[in-house]
Amino acid sequence: MPICPNCNYEYVEGITKCPDCGTALVSEEFYVRPEDWGEEGWEVVFTSNLEYEVEMLRDNLIGAGIQAAVLSQKDRNFPAPGDFSVVKLLVHKEDVQSALNFIEHIKNQPPEQEEEK
């Protein structure tokens, strides 16, 4: 069943976005329940105010075999100009150095050039 990583609600198959907050739903295999977060097991390796940037890095880390989770503190119910929320990317403490190296590698890659037609 898909789960909203922001609201922690489960939805029926076929729904891809949370109707409450608009966040893309994740499958149970990628979802880390809040009670499993214990501060002693996770460490922040990246922060941003752009949720999509953190989610893309999380997906890349997972693809590289590093378990990662997103902790979003966005409150879409509070209308305000600008975006002062922080979105955090967390990994297990034993994977911190691998994750930091991986993120640095991604950040240092030049943008792909589009092929000329």
GILINGI-V646880 format. One record per residue. N is the residue number from 1. RES is the residue in one small letter. SS is DSSP state (H for helix, E for strand, L for the rest). OMEGA is omega in whole degrees, -180 to 180 (NA if undefined). D_FIRST is the distance of its C-alpha to the first C-alpha in Angstrom with 2 decimals. Layout:
# GILINGI-V646880
n=(N | N)
res=(RES | RES)
ss=(SS | SS)
omega=(OMEGA | OMEGA)
d_first=(D_FIRST | D_FIRST)
This chain:
# GILINGI-V646880
n=(1 | 2 | 3 | 4 | 5 | 6 | 7 | 8 | 9 | 10 | 11 | 12 | 13 | 14 | 15 | 16 | 17 | 18 | 19 | 20 | 21 | 22 | 23 | 24 | 25 | 26 | 27 | 28 | 29 | 30 | 31 | 32 | 33 | 34 | 35 | 36 | 37 | 38 | 39 | 40 | 41 | 42 | 43 | 44 | 45 | 46 | 47 | 48 | 49 | 50 | 51 | 52 | 53 | 54 | 55 | 56 | 57 | 58 | 59 | 60 | 61 | 62 | 63 | 64 | 65 | 66 | 67 | 68 | 69 | 70 | 71 | 72 | 73 | 74 | 75 | 76 | 77 | 78 | 79 | 80 | 81 | 82 | 83 | 84 | 85 | 86 | 87 | 88 | 89 | 90 | 91 | 92 | 93 | 94 | 95 | 96 | 97 | 98 | 99 | 100 | 101 | 102 | 103 | 104 | 105 | 106 | 107 | 108 | 109 | 110 | 111 | 112 | 113 | 114 | 115 | 116 | 117)
res=(m | p | i | c | p | n | c | n | y | e | y | v | e | g | i | t | k | c | p | d | c | g | t | a | l | v | s | e | e | f | y | v | r | p | e | d | w | g | e | e | g | w | e | v | v | f | t | s | n | l | e | y | e | v | e | m | l | r | d | n | l | i | g | a | g | i | q | a | a | v | l | s | q | k | d | r | n | f | p | a | p | g | d | f | s | v | v | k | l | l | v | h | k | e | d | v | q | s | a | l | n | f | i | e | h | i | k | n | q | p | p | e | q | e | e | e | k)
ss=(L | L | E | L | L | L | L | L | L | E | L | L | L | L | L | L | E | L | L | L | L | L | L | E | L | E | L | H | H | H | L | L | L | H | H | H | L | L | L | L | L | E | E | E | E | E | E | E | L | L | H | H | H | H | H | H | H | H | H | H | H | H | H | L | L | L | L | E | E | E | E | E | L | L | L | L | L | L | L | L | L | L | L | L | L | L | E | E | E | E | E | E | H | H | H | H | H | H | H | H | H | H | H | H | H | H | H | L | L | L | L | L | L | L | L | L | L)
omega=(177 | -176 | 175 | -180 | -180 | -177 | -179 | 177 | 176 | 179 | 179 | 178 | 179 | 177 | -176 | 179 | 178 | 180 | -180 | -174 | 178 | -180 | 176 | -180 | 178 | 178 | -177 | -178 | 180 | -176 | 176 | -178 | -179 | -179 | 179 | -173 | -177 | -176 | -176 | -176 | -173 | 177 | 180 | 178 | -179 | 174 | 179 | 171 | 178 | -177 | -178 | 179 | 180 | 179 | 178 | 177 | 178 | -180 | 177 | 178 | 179 | 177 | 178 | 178 | 179 | 180 | -177 | 180 | 179 | 174 | -178 | 178 | 179 | 175 | -177 | 180 | -178 | -178 | 178 | 177 | 179 | -179 | -178 | -178 | 180 | 176 | -175 | 174 | -177 | 174 | 175 | -176 | -179 | -180 | -174 | -176 | 177 | -180 | 179 | 177 | -180 | 179 | 179 | 178 | 179 | -177 | -177 | 180 | 177 | 179 | 179 | 177 | 177 | 179 | 177 | -179 | NA)
d_first=(0.00 | 3.80 | 6.46 | 10.13 | 12.39 | 15.25 | 14.45 | 11.91 | 10.05 | 6.48 | 6.20 | 5.93 | 5.82 | 9.09 | 9.39 | 10.53 | 12.60 | 12.63 | 15.13 | 16.81 | 17.68 | 16.98 | 15.25 | 13.15 | 9.44 | 8.57 | 6.25 | 6.34 | 9.63 | 11.23 | 10.45 | 13.51 | 13.65 | 16.88 | 18.52 | 18.43 | 20.35 | 23.84 | 26.50 | 28.23 | 25.48 | 24.66 | 27.04 | 27.06 | 28.13 | 27.87 | 27.90 | 28.06 | 27.89 | 26.00 | 22.25 | 21.86 | 24.44 | 22.68 | 19.30 | 21.28 | 23.04 | 19.90 | 18.58 | 22.10 | 22.31 | 19.12 | 20.64 | 23.80 | 22.23 | 22.43 | 19.51 | 19.37 | 17.73 | 18.54 | 20.00 | 20.74 | 23.34 | 23.38 | 24.11 | 23.71 | 25.19 | 28.53 | 30.50 | 32.79 | 34.40 | 33.42 | 30.56 | 31.37 | 27.94 | 27.16 | 24.04 | 24.12 | 22.95 | 22.90 | 23.25 | 24.33 | 28.08 | 29.02 | 27.47 | 29.19 | 32.12 | 30.15 | 27.79 | 30.87 | 32.64 | 29.74 | 29.44 | 33.25 | 33.29 | 30.84 | 32.81 | 36.11 | 35.27 | 37.19 | 35.37 | 35.14 | 37.93 | 37.27 | 39.22 | 42.31 | 42.66)
